[in-house]
Amino acid sequence: MEIRNSVKAILVHEGKLLATTYEDEDGIYHLLPGGGQKIGETLDRTLKRECLEETGIIVKEGNLLFIRECFMDPEIHRVEFMYSCTPISLTNLNSKNLNMDSKQTGISWLPIDDLLNHPLFPIGIRKLIKEFHTGNQSNPVYIGEID
């Protein structure tokens, strides 16, 4: 079994959370921007690269907020490091310039106040992001394996 590090960005701007948007046979859903760490790449560089590729946004990483483990593939044990981020530039938001993942259709800004009603996965992260945004959560938090 391979252990694979991954990073995720929690970027809130003007009361909205940045998410990557996908569509499959079950409909539209959202994920936090981010992806896998390459060999020789630091986590902060991975975060910046993945955000730029998937969203077109240049980010500055903040604090480590959450650590999640998941086993979506029987051969891969993924450890996700979720960081708060701030946008350095919001000028390159043309989806034609993005290096999107398969099934990714674009990006969305989800209102934090209504986050629990959006198909953002993993489901368990919605409440934690709301608590972080309102200042009711200390960090970092190990959240283990949540769906």
C-alpha positions in Angstrom: 0.0 0.0 0.0 1.3 3.4 -1.0 1.0 6.5 1.3 0.3 9.6 -0.7 0.3 13.1 0.7 -2.3 15.6 -0.6 -3.1 19.2 0.1 -6.4 21.1 0.1 -7.1 24.8 0.1 -9.7 26.5 2.4 -9.9 29.9 0.8 -12.7 32.2 2.0 -13.1 35.5 0.2 -16.0 37.9 0.9 -17.9 35.3 2.8 -17.6 32.6 0.2 -15.6 29.4 0.0 -13.7 28.6 -3.2 -14.5 25.1 -4.5 -13.7 23.1 -7.6 -16.9 22.0 -9.3 -17.5 18.6 -10.9 -20.2 16.8 -12.7 -20.8 13.1 -13.1 -23.8 10.7 -13.5 -25.1 11.7 -10.0 -25.0 15.4 -10.7 -23.0 18.4 -9.7 -20.7 18.4 -6.6 -17.8 20.4 -5.2 -14.4 19.6 -3.7 -11.8 21.8 -2.0 -9.1 22.7 -4.5 -5.9 20.7 -4.2 -4.1 17.5 -5.1 -1.2 15.2 -4.7 2.3 16.1 -3.6 5.1 15.3 -6.1 8.4 13.8 -5.0 10.8 16.7 -4.1 7.9 19.2 -3.7 7.1 20.8 -0.4 3.5 20.9 0.8 3.3 24.7 0.4 4.5 24.5 -3.2 2.0 21.7 -3.9 -0.8 23.8 -2.6 0.2 26.8 -4.7 0.6 24.7 -7.9 -2.7 22.8 -7.5 -4.7 26.0 -6.7 -3.2 27.7 -9.8 -3.9 24.6 -12.0 -7.4 24.0 -10.8 -8.7 27.5 -10.1 -6.4 30.0 -11.8 -5.9 31.7 -8.5 -2.5 32.5 -7.0 -2.6 31.8 -3.2 -0.6 32.4 -0.1 -0.8 29.5 2.3 -1.9 30.2 5.9 -2.2 27.9 8.8 -2.7 24.1 8.7 -6.3 23.7 9.8 -7.2 20.0 9.4 -5.5 16.6 8.7 -7.7 13.9 7.1 -6.9 10.4 6.1 -8.8 8.5 3.5 -8.8 5.1 1.8 -10.7 5.6 -1.5 -8.5 3.2 -3.3 -7.5 -0.1 -1.6 -3.9 0.5 -2.8 -3.6 4.1 -1.6 -3.6 5.6 1.9 -4.1 9.3 1.4 -3.2 11.9 4.0 -4.7 15.3 3.3 -3.3 18.5 4.8 -5.9 21.3 4.6 -4.6 24.9 4.8 -6.3 28.2 5.1 -5.3 30.4 2.1 -5.6 33.9 1.0 -5.8 35.0 -2.7 -2.8 36.9 -4.0 -4.4 37.4 -7.4 -8.0 36.8 -8.6 -7.4 38.1 -12.1 -6.9 34.8 -14.0 -10.3 33.3 -13.5 -10.9 32.2 -17.1 -11.7 28.4 -17.1 -10.1 28.0 -20.5 -6.7 28.6 -18.9 -7.1 25.9 -16.2 -5.5 22.5 -16.0 -8.6 21.0 -14.6 -9.0 17.4 -13.3 -11.2 15.0 -15.2 -14.9 15.7 -14.6 -14.0 19.2 -13.3 -16.3 21.7 -15.0 -15.0 24.9 -13.3 -14.9 26.7 -10.0 -17.6 27.9 -7.6 -17.8 30.3 -4.7 -20.1 28.7 -2.1 -21.6 31.0 0.6 -20.3 30.1 4.0 -23.6 30.9 5.6 -25.3 28.2 3.4 -22.4 25.8 3.2 -24.3 22.9 4.8 -26.8 22.9 1.9 -24.2 22.5 -0.8 -22.8 19.2 -2.2 -19.3 19.8 -0.9 -17.3 16.7 -0.1 -16.3 15.2 2.2 -19.6 16.0 3.8 -18.0 16.2 7.3 -15.8 19.2 6.3 -18.7 21.6 5.8 -19.4 22.0 9.5 -15.7 22.3 10.4 -15.2 25.0 7.8 -18.1 27.0 9.1 -16.7 26.6 12.7 -13.3 27.8 11.5 -14.8 30.8 9.7 -16.7 31.9 12.8 -13.7 31.4 15.0 -15.1 28.5 17.0 -12.3 26.0 16.2 -8.7 25.9 17.2 -6.2 24.4 14.8 -4.8 22.2 13.6 -7.3 19.4 14.0 -6.8 15.8 13.2 -10.2 14.7 11.7 -9.2 11.2 10.7 -11.4 9.4 8.2 -14.5 11.4 7.5 -16.9 11.1 4.6 
